[in-house]
Amino acid sequence: PLPDRLKDYIAHPKPNGYQSLHTTVAVTNEDSVEFQIRTREMHEEAEWGAAASWRYHERGTYHPPEQQLRWVEELMQWQRRVKDPQDFLESLKHEVLQDRIMVLTPKGDVIDLPDGATPLDFAYAVHSDIGNHAIGARVNGNHALAALDRLLENGDRVEIIVDPKRAGPSPDWLSTVKTANARAKIREALRGSIRMKVTGWVQAALHPRKPRTPRGRHDTE
């Protein structure tokens, strides 16, 4: 985010009542994207003015969509994780232009994902460790395990099955997931795995183990 491009119209609304948080994010050396962050109520006030207030009175109490704010936080995390600005921009276009689905955890928490997301996207949205050790998923209480590349639907309730002994994600998962968040976390885990292997090889080369003499055998001339 560009620090000099942050405008807080929520704390300081415009004279016409407009409320929103504006921030600009640099995605390349030459390109930037402006984000306008606001609740659904603020958005409808901006789009419809006084008519929006009438609509809220008609349909009752309004509850702000917290999952939308969580999506914005995840977006900022992707920007920090993704090293290639062009990759971030392409992922951003995919995330923003996609329709969204709401998927539930076993406890009923809502996870906001793009249409076409998989259980792997869901797993990494919950926690990196769950994604890295996932081996399958139970969808809508079905005892049969669903594949990790299954397409999720709006309203699905998903439980991720993990294996603590799993070494980590497979490189093939990069072509399975749909979200930039999951892709960045998979790459991060794969890089960590490679570093551990290289460290092990270096340690083995610098400190080779001496062969052990079998018991009961003695050298004779």
C-alpha positions in Angstrom: 0.0 0.0 0.0 1.1 3.6 -0.8 1.1 5.5 2.6 0.4 8.8 0.9 -2.7 7.5 -0.9 -4.8 6.5 2.1 -8.0 8.4 2.6 -10.3 7.7 5.5 -13.8 8.9 4.6 -15.3 6.7 7.4 -13.8 8.7 10.2 -14.2 11.9 8.2 -17.3 11.5 5.9 -17.8 13.8 2.9 -20.4 16.6 3.2 -22.9 14.4 1.3 -22.5 11.6 3.8 -20.2 9.4 1.7 -18.2 6.9 3.8 -15.4 4.6 2.5 -11.8 3.8 3.1 -9.6 4.4 0.0 -6.1 2.9 -0.4 -3.9 2.4 -3.4 -1.6 -0.6 -3.8 1.4 -0.7 -6.1 1.4 -3.9 -8.1 4.3 -3.1 -10.5 6.8 -0.2 -10.8 4.3 1.5 -13.1 0.9 0.1 -12.3 -1.3 0.6 -9.2 -4.8 -0.4 -8.1 -7.1 1.7 -5.9 -9.3 -0.1 -3.4 -12.5 1.3 -1.9 -13.3 -0.5 1.3 -16.7 -0.1 2.9 -19.6 -2.1 4.3 -22.6 -3.1 2.2 -24.6 -0.4 3.9 -22.0 2.3 3.0 -21.9 1.0 -0.5 -25.6 1.2 -1.0 -25.6 4.7 0.5 -23.0 5.7 -2.0 -24.9 4.1 -4.9 -28.5 4.9 -4.0 -28.3 7.8 -1.5 -31.4 8.3 0.6 -33.2 5.4 -1.2 -30.7 3.1 0.5 -31.8 4.2 4.0 -35.5 3.4 3.0 -34.5 -0.1 1.9 -32.8 -0.8 5.2 -35.8 0.4 7.1 -38.0 -2.0 5.0 -35.9 -5.1 5.5 -34.9 -4.6 9.1 -31.6 -4.7 11.0 -28.5 -4.7 8.8 -25.5 -6.9 9.8 -22.1 -5.9 8.3 -20.5 -8.7 6.1 -17.4 -9.5 8.2 -16.3 -12.0 5.6 -15.7 -9.1 3.1 -13.4 -7.4 5.6 -11.5 -10.7 6.0 -11.1 -11.0 2.3 -9.5 -7.5 2.2 -7.1 -8.6 4.9 -6.2 -11.7 2.9 -5.6 -9.6 -0.2 -3.0 -7.5 1.7 -1.3 -10.8 2.8 -1.1 -12.0 -0.8 0.5 -8.8 -1.8 3.2 -9.4 0.8 3.7 -13.1 -0.1 3.7 -12.9 -3.9 7.2 -11.9 -5.0 6.4 -11.4 -8.7 4.2 -8.2 -9.2 2.9 -9.5 -12.5 1.8 -12.8 -10.8 0.1 -10.8 -8.1 -1.7 -8.6 -10.7 -3.0 -11.7 -12.6 -4.1 -13.4 -9.4 -5.8 -10.1 -8.3 -7.8 -9.9 -11.5 -8.9 -13.5 -11.1 -10.0 -13.0 -7.5 -11.8 -9.7 -8.1 -13.6 -10.7 -11.3 -14.7 -14.1 -10.1 -18.1 -14.7 -8.5 -17.9 -15.5 -4.8 -19.2 -18.5 -2.8 -19.6 -18.9 0.9 -18.4 -22.2 2.4 -18.9 -23.3 6.0 -16.4 -24.9 8.5 -17.7 -27.7 10.7 -18.3 -25.1 13.4 -20.3 -22.9 11.1 -17.7 -20.2 10.4 -18.0 -18.7 6.9 -15.1 -18.8 4.5 -15.4 -16.5 1.5 -13.9 -18.1 -1.7 -14.0 -17.5 -5.5 -16.4 -19.6 -7.5 -14.5 -22.7 -8.7 -12.5 -23.0 -5.4 -11.5 -26.5 -4.1 -11.1 -28.0 -0.7 -7.4 -27.1 -0.9 -8.3 -23.4 -1.3 -10.6 -23.8 1.7 -7.9 -25.5 3.8 -5.4 -22.8 3.2 -7.9 -20.1 3.9 -8.4 -21.7 7.4 -4.7 -22.3 8.2 -1.4 -23.1 6.4 -0.8 -26.2 8.5 -4.2 -27.6 7.6 -3.5 -27.1 3.9 0.0 -28.5 4.0 -1.1 -31.7 5.7 -4.5 -32.2 3.9 -5.2 -35.6 2.5 -9.0 -35.3 1.7 -12.2 -33.6 2.6 -15.7 -34.5 3.9 -18.3 -32.3 2.2 -21.8 -31.8 3.8 -21.3 -34.7 6.3 -20.6 -37.3 3.6 -18.4 -40.1 5.1 -16.8 -40.8 1.8 -13.7 -38.6 1.3 -13.9 -36.1 -1.5 -10.9 -35.3 -3.6 -8.9 -32.2 -2.9 -9.5 -30.9 -6.4 -13.3 -31.2 -6.1 -15.2 -28.0 -7.0 -17.0 -26.5 -4.0 -20.5 -25.0 -4.2 -22.1 -22.2 -2.3 -23.3 -23.3 1.1 -21.1 -26.5 1.3 -19.9 -27.5 4.8 -16.4 -28.7 4.6 -14.2 -30.7 7.0 -10.5 -31.1 6.0 -8.9 -34.5 6.9 -5.2 -34.1 7.7 -2.3 -36.5 8.2 0.3 -35.0 10.6 2.9 -37.3 9.0 2.4 -35.8 5.5 5.7 -34.2 4.5 4.0 -31.2 2.9 2.2 -30.0 -0.2 2.7 -31.5 -3.7 3.9 -29.3 -6.5 0.9 -30.5 -8.5 -1.3 -28.6 -6.1 -0.3 -25.3 -7.7 -2.4 -26.2 -10.8 -5.3 -27.3 -8.6 -5.9 -24.3 -6.4 -7.8 -21.2 -7.6 -6.8 -18.6 -5.0 -3.6 -16.6 -4.8 -3.6 -17.1 -1.1 -3.4 -20.9 -1.4 -0.9 -20.7 -4.3 1.4 -18.4 -2.3 1.3 -20.7 0.8 2.1 -23.8 -1.2 5.1 -22.1 -2.8 6.3 -21.0 0.6 6.0 -24.5 2.0 7.8 -26.0 -1.1 10.6 -23.5 -0.8 11.0 -24.4 2.9 11.1 -28.2 2.0 13.8 -27.6 -0.6 15.9 -25.5 1.9 15.7 -28.4 4.5 16.8 -30.9 1.9 19.7 -28.8 0.8 20.7 -28.2 4.4 20.6 -32.0 5.0 22.8 -32.7 2.0 25.4 -30.1 3.0 25.5 -31.4 6.6 26.0 -35.0 5.3 28.8 -33.8 3.0 30.6 -31.9 5.7 30.2 -34.5 8.4 30.0 -37.9 6.8 29.2 -40.8 9.1 32.0 -43.2 9.8 31.2 -46.9 9.0 30.5 -48.9 12.0 32.5 -52.2 12.5 30.2 -55.2 12.9 30.3 -56.8 16.4 32.3 -60.0 16.7 34.6 -59.3 13.8 38.3 -58.6 14.3 41.0 -57.7 11.8 43.6 -60.5 11.3 46.9 -60.5 9.5 
